[in-house]
Each structure stands twice: as C-alpha cells, then as structure tokens.
C-alpha cells in the first residue's frame, strides 16, 4: 500500500466548543473548518499541524459511533487516518492480507474525502481510516 502521510488523528470529544480553547489558546493552533457529517452523526473541527490534521469529533446523536465510543472509553484518541492514492484499491489490498473491513467500499467523509475504516480487531486495536 502506498501511504503518503498521516492524514489526521481523530479525537472524540463531548463538545467541540468546550474543546477549542485548549487547541487554540494553549497549543496555539487555528481551527480552520467546522462541519457536520450528517450520515455519520458527527460534527468535526479541524486543525493543521504541518501536513497532518487533528480532527475533533463530536457526536450529534446519542446513537452515533462517537457517542458510543465516549460512553465506553471516554474522550480521547479515536482513530488514525492514513492518506492513500486510491481507497478502493487499498481496501482490496488489506482485505487480501486478512484485515477485516468496516467499510467494504469507500464512502464520503469530512472535507470531501473518500474514506474507509479497518476493524480494530485486525489492526492491533487501533481504529484505522484510509483517506483519499
């Protein structure tokens, strides 16, 4: 697989507005985009650190994946996302190597990216996202 860089690190938070001061005031980062991804029941906020982004993920519904994550594990690192030139091909490659896929085909994500997730049971307990 041809990974070019870490696209972003996803961090689950209960409330983006309450989390912004740490990233902006303490760390000195600038939030450049806040958007809702309705089909994933999540609101996102992005910060750039070099070529890598930090993505804050706030649940917009109690039955969202992020809400369930926070309920089970609390706020914190949710996933790591890698940039690849072709998510569909990357999915076929990892599946051929025995990795269990959460997404069998790419879907739309924040910032207009094509994304797919790999199951943490196959990735050393780290939820992994592929982005294009």
SELODO-911139 format. One line per 8 residues: number of its first residue (from 1); their letters; for each residue z, x, y of N, C-alpha, C, O, CB. Coordinates in pm, whole numbers, always signed. Atoms other than C-alpha are relative to their C-alpha. Glycine has a CB too. Layout:
N
NUM = a = Z:X:Y:Z:X:Y:Z:X:Y:Z:X:Y:Z:X:Y  ...
END
This chain:
132
1 = xxxxxxxx = +0:+85:-118:+0:+0:+0:+0:+90:+124:+64:+195:+126:+123:-97:+0  +13:-79:-122:-85:+125:+346:+89:-56:+110:+45:-138:+191:-148:+3:+47  -95:+44:-104:+225:+68:+562:-14:+94:+119:-4:+216:+104:+149:-1:-55  +18:-85:-118:+169:+191:+917:+132:+27:+73:+151:+134:+130:-99:-64:+96  -128:-18:-69:+520:+138:+1057:+92:-118:-31:+51:-217:-90:-22:+13:+154  -92:+113:+7:+830:-79:+1060:-39:-91:+116:-30:-52:+232:+153:+45:+7  +43:+96:-103:+706:-388:+1247:+121:-51:+76:+124:-50:+199:-79:-118:-63  -124:+45:-65:+1050:-529:+1312:+115:-7:-100:+95:-2:-222:-20:-136:+66
9 = xxxxxxxx = -121:+25:+78:+1404:-571:+1188:+52:-135:+47:+79:-154:+165:+108:+115:+18  -47:+134:-32:+1518:-933:+1173:+151:-10:-10:+210:+33:-109:-65:-103:-92  -145:+14:-5:+1876:-1013:+1272:+34:-148:+21:-6:-208:+120:+61:+89:+113  -41:+140:-9:+2026:-1357:+1208:+117:-13:+97:+216:+60:+88:+39:-55:-140  -107:+27:-97:+2236:-1491:+1496:+21:-151:+9:-70:-229:-16:-36:+60:+141  -28:+142:-17:+2406:-1823:+1559:-64:-54:+127:-110:-169:+131:+152:-24:+3  +50:+45:-128:+2288:-1838:+1918:-63:+117:+75:+4:+214:+108:+113:-64:+83  +72:-109:-69:+2024:-1623:+2090:+58:+24:+138:+81:+139:+177:-149:-32:+10
17 = xxxxxxxx = -50:-16:-138:+2155:-1689:+2442:+132:+76:+2:+156:+156:+93:+19:-138:+67  -127:-72:+7:+2500:-1564:+2340:-18:+144:-46:+67:+229:-18:+96:-72:-93  +26:-135:+52:+2348:-1256:+2174:-74:+88:+99:-63:+211:+91:-79:-9:-128  +81:-77:-94:+2119:-1149:+2459:+78:+104:+81:+30:+216:+96:-67:-93:+95  -70:-100:-81:+2388:-977:+2673:+23:+133:-71:+15:+239:-8:+132:-55:+43  -21:-127:+71:+2460:-720:+2402:-127:+85:+3:-123:+203:+36:+43:-25:-147  +126:-75:+8:+2096:-621:+2362:-51:+41:+138:-105:+151:+153:-105:-83:-71  +53:-30:-132:+2009:-638:+2733:+97:+82:+86:+56:+181:+148:-33:-128:+71
25 = xxxxxxxx = -96:-66:-88:+2328:-529:+2912:+56:+127:-63:+62:+231:+2:+112:-94:+36  -61:-115:+65:+2487:-295:+2659:-105:+102:-44:-94:+220:-12:+83:-44:-120  +101:-93:+52:+2179:-147:+2490:-112:+30:+101:-184:+128:+86:-61:-57:-126  +102:-24:-102:+1951:-178:+2795:-141:-39:-43:-238:+7:+16:+1:+144:+38  +131:+45:+45:+1667:-347:+2603:-39:-124:+80:+47:-194:+135:+0:-31:-153  +47:+118:-71:+1450:-617:+2761:-62:-97:-99:-153:-61:-174:-102:+39:+111  +59:+104:+83:+1379:-941:+2579:-134:-37:+62:-140:-80:+177:+95:-125:-11  +132:+27:-55:+1006:-988:+2621:-63:-130:-52:-167:-172:-2:-92:+115:-29
33 = xxxxxxxx = +60:+122:+54:+946:-1303:+2415:+105:-81:-74:+177:-30:-159:-118:+33:-94  -82:+95:+75:+1141:-1607:+2301:-93:-115:-38:-162:-171:+47:+125:-51:+84  +86:+109:+45:+962:-1865:+2089:+62:-70:-120:+143:-13:-192:-140:+52:-34  -44:+75:+117:+1027:-2133:+1832:-113:-3:-101:-229:-27:-67:+45:-145:+39  +94:+12:+110:+855:-2125:+1495:+46:-125:-77:+130:-118:-166:-5:+131:-94  -48:+130:+48:+891:-2493:+1408:-1:-13:-151:+95:-65:-209:-83:-109:+60  +7:+19:+146:+776:-2479:+1046:+101:+85:-75:+129:+58:-192:-139:+32:-49  -103:-81:+63:+1035:-2210:+972:+140:-37:+50:+240:+22:+8:-27:+148:+27
41 = xxxxxxxx = -127:+49:-54:+1308:-2395:+1166:+83:+113:+61:+201:+129:+32:+80:-70:-108  -65:-117:-59:+1389:-2087:+1371:-51:+22:+143:-167:-6:+175:-25:+126:-86  +33:-46:-135:+1395:-1967:+1732:+12:+151:-5:+108:+203:-62:+94:-65:+111  -1:-145:+6:+1313:-1600:+1781:+3:+60:+140:-45:+1:+237:-122:+52:-76  +2:-79:-122:+1373:-1341:+2053:-34:+142:-39:+17:+194:-139:+137:-8:+78  +46:-134:+35:+1205:-1000:+2057:+33:+104:+106:+29:+77:+226:-149:-3:-23  -24:-119:-81:+1296:-658:+2196:-83:+112:-61:-99:+118:-183:+153:+38:+6  +75:-113:+51:+1085:-344:+2167:+83:+127:+12:+147:+153:+114:-134:+16:+76
49 = xxxxxxxx = -66:-131:+3:+1233:-8:+2069:-105:+96:-54:-123:+107:-175:+133:+0:-88  +113:-82:+44:+945:+240:+2061:-108:-92:-56:-147:-189:+8:+43:+106:-106  +103:+81:+65:+687:+98:+1821:+61:-115:-82:-10:-205:-125:-86:+87:-91  -68:+99:+83:+947:-111:+1637:+64:-109:+86:+105:-83:+199:+107:+67:-88  -62:+111:-71:+1079:-451:+1739:+129:-42:-70:+145:-23:-191:-98:-120:+11  -118:+68:+52:+1415:-617:+1695:-28:-148:+20:-64:-191:+130:+136:+47:+73  +22:+144:-9:+1381:-988:+1618:+131:-72:-27:+187:-62:-136:-110:-46:-101  -117:+86:+21:+1678:-1218:+1670:-50:-133:-54:-150:-187:-6:+83:-19:+134
57 = xxxxxxxx = +39:+125:+66:+1659:-1530:+1451:+114:-100:+10:+222:-79:-46:-38:+25:-148  -100:+106:-17:+1850:-1844:+1550:-49:-125:-75:-162:-168:-53:+25:-32:+152  +43:+122:+70:+1840:-2148:+1320:-14:-116:+98:+65:-130:+190:+100:-36:-113  +16:+120:-81:+1708:-2467:+1477:+33:-125:-81:+22:-238:-31:-144:-10:+55  -38:+111:+87:+1821:-2683:+1185:+105:+50:-98:+102:+166:-140:-124:-59:-75  -105:-39:+95:+2124:-2681:+956:-54:+30:-139:+13:+96:-218:+104:-109:-10  +56:-25:+131:+1893:-2674:+653:-103:+113:-1:-177:+130:-98:-64:-126:-53  +93:-113:-6:+1692:-2371:+767:+50:+117:-83:+170:+128:-112:-23:+44:+145
65 = xxxxxxxx = -33:-121:+75:+1684:-2046:+573:+100:+86:+76:+193:+141:+17:-127:+82:-30  -90:-83:-81:+1856:-1866:+861:+139:-63:+7:+239:+10:+0:-57:+19:+142  -131:+66:-2:+2135:-2126:+883:+73:+23:-131:+194:+50:-131:-15:-152:+26  -61:-23:+131:+2198:-2090:+510:+44:+145:-16:+149:+173:-73:-99:-37:-113  -36:-142:+4:+2197:-1710:+541:+129:+24:+77:+221:+89:+26:-114:+87:+58  -119:-19:-83:+2454:-1719:+824:+122:-63:-65:+231:-5:-62:-22:-59:+141  -111:+67:+67:+2670:-1966:+633:+53:+84:-117:+173:+91:-141:-43:-138:-50  -37:-76:+120:+2669:-1743:+325:+47:+142:+33:+145:+190:-25:-119:+7:-95
73 = xxxxxxxx = -26:-142:-25:+2672:-1392:+475:+47:+33:+140:+91:+145:+167:-121:+79:-28  -35:-26:-140:+2745:-1431:+846:-118:+58:+76:-224:+84:+19:+119:+95:+8  +106:-58:-84:+2541:-1296:+1134:-24:+145:-41:+68:+213:-88:+38:-9:+150  +30:-140:+29:+2365:-965:+1081:-143:+20:-46:-226:-70:-35:+94:+52:-105  +136:-36:+42:+2059:-791:+942:-46:-97:-109:+21:-115:-211:-7:+147:-50  +56:+99:+92:+1842:-1046:+765:-116:+58:-81:-123:+37:-202:-48:-123:+77  +115:-56:+71:+1520:-858:+678:-59:+118:+74:-30:+143:+191:-106:-107:-20  +80:-107:-59:+1296:-560:+739:-146:-35:-22:-185:-78:-130:+36:+141:-62
81 = xxxxxxxx = +142:+35:+6:+928:-611:+815:-86:+124:+17:-64:+205:+107:-35:-105:+108  +93:-112:-3:+651:-362:+748:-138:-48:+43:-183:-154:+0:-7:+70:-137  +137:+31:-43:+310:-363:+918:-98:+53:-103:-93:+169:-142:-29:+61:+140  +106:-36:+95:+17:-361:+677:-133:-51:+56:-134:-148:+132:+27:-59:-142  +129:+45:-54:-357:-395:+749:-48:-133:-58:-126:-203:+6:-105:+105:-25  +46:+123:+65:-405:-687:+506:+112:-55:-88:+137:-2:-196:-129:+26:-85  -115:+56:+72:-110:-903:+393:-43:-53:-137:+28:-33:-235:+66:-111:+82  +44:+58:+128:-311:-1082:+121:-20:+109:-105:+24:+93:-219:-131:-78:+20
89 = xxxxxxxx = +21:-111:+94:-416:-753:-41:+132:+66:-38:+153:+104:-153:-95:+104:+59  -130:-61:+28:-64:-612:-8:+79:-86:-98:+147:-34:-186:+80:+19:+131  -68:+89:+94:+75:-921:-185:-53:+17:-142:+24:+23:-237:-16:-146:+44  +59:-20:+133:-169:-875:-474:+47:+132:-61:+77:+141:-180:-154:-2:+8  -41:-133:+48:-75:-507:-499:+146:+0:-48:+175:+49:-156:-18:+105:+110  -141:-2:+40:+303:-561:-507:+25:-92:-119:+107:-61:-206:+90:-42:+118  -13:+91:+115:+270:-856:-747:-44:+69:-128:+15:+50:-234:-82:-129:+22  +49:-72:+118:+70:-634:-983:+100:+105:-48:+93:+152:-162:-134:+67:+31
97 = xxxxxxxx = -103:-98:+34:+367:-395:-978:+131:-67:-39:+234:-1:-52:+23:+95:+117  -116:+73:+50:+610:-668:-1086:+94:-54:+105:+202:-103:+70:+75:+87:-87  -86:+51:-106:+753:-768:-748:-15:-152:+6:-126:-205:+3:-34:+65:+137  +3:+146:-13:+848:-1136:-720:-27:-36:+146:+36:+17:+237:+134:-63:-48  +40:+40:-134:+687:-1303:-420:+70:-130:+41:+79:-223:-38:-152:-15:+8  -45:+127:-57:+849:-1565:-200:-123:-76:+48:-137:-196:+23:+102:+23:+118  +126:+58:-47:+511:-1627:-38:-114:+57:-84:-135:+179:-86:-23:+29:+152  +113:-45:+82:+211:-1610:-272:-126:+22:+84:-218:+92:+43:-28:-103:-112
105 = xxxxxxxx = +108:-21:-96:-25:-1630:+26:+62:+17:+139:+172:-31:+164:-103:-120:-2  -53:-19:-136:+19:-1525:+390:+13:-133:+74:-59:-228:+47:-90:+95:+79  -20:+118:-86:+148:-1779:+643:+20:+48:+143:+37:+168:+168:+123:-85:-49  -17:-35:-140:+184:-1789:+1019:+144:+30:+33:+235:-36:-17:-51:-112:+88  -134:-38:-43:+483:-1622:+1180:+6:+9:+152:-90:-24:+221:+43:+133:-63  -18:-18:-144:+619:-1549:+1527:-103:+100:+53:-151:+186:-21:+144:+48:+32  +95:-87:-70:+390:-1374:+1775:-139:-3:-60:-216:+91:-43:+52:+142:+0  +134:+15:+57:+84:-1500:+1587:-31:+89:-119:-146:+103:-158:-99:+27:+105
113 = xxxxxxxx = +22:-88:+114:+135:-1262:+1296:-24:-78:-128:+22:-192:-142:+118:+94:-18  +14:+50:+137:+25:-1330:+941:+110:+70:-80:+119:+193:-79:-146:+28:-61  -117:-58:+66:+337:-1280:+725:+14:-49:-143:-46:-149:-182:+126:-33:+79  -38:+42:+135:+469:-1300:+370:+128:+76:-37:+147:+191:+3:-115:+28:-106  -127:-60:+41:+810:-1232:+216:+2:+33:-148:-57:-37:-230:+116:-93:+33  -23:-43:+138:+903:-1046:-103:+144:-33:-36:+235:-19:+46:-29:+153:-18  -133:+44:+41:+1201:-1168:-302:+96:+118:-11:+62:+219:-72:-7:-75:-134  -96:-111:+5:+1514:-951:-260:+44:+39:-140:+92:+151:-160:+120:-35:+81
121 = xxxxxxxx = -35:-36:+137:+1579:-964:-635:-94:+107:-55:-63:+173:-154:-3:-123:-91  +98:-101:+43:+1271:-740:-669:-8:+119:+94:-86:+211:+70:-136:-63:-11  +14:-104:-103:+1329:-518:-366:+133:+69:+32:+157:+109:+146:-57:-61:+126  -128:-68:-22:+1674:-367:-412:+92:-80:+90:+171:-21:+164:-22:+136:+60  -85:+91:-77:+1843:-669:-250:-30:-2:+150:+51:-49:+228:+144:+36:-19  +40:+1:-140:+1657:-620:+80:-115:-98:+17:-223:-77:-40:-40:+143:+49  +109:+92:-27:+1454:-918:+201:-106:+77:+77:-78:+134:+183:+50:-127:+79  +108:-80:-58:+1118:-760:+283:-112:-91:+44:-155:-180:-29:-51:+105:-102
129 = xxxx = +111:+77:-56:+848:-904:+504:-118:+93:+21:-101:+207:+65:+41:-69:+134  +124:-73:-29:+488:-787:+524:-67:-73:+115:-75:-196:+113:-95:+11:-126  +59:+58:-120:+312:-843:+859:-137:+60:+28:-162:+178:+4:+91:+20:+121  +133:-46:-42:-45:-822:+981:-29:-61:+134:-136:-38:+191:-111:-39:-105
END
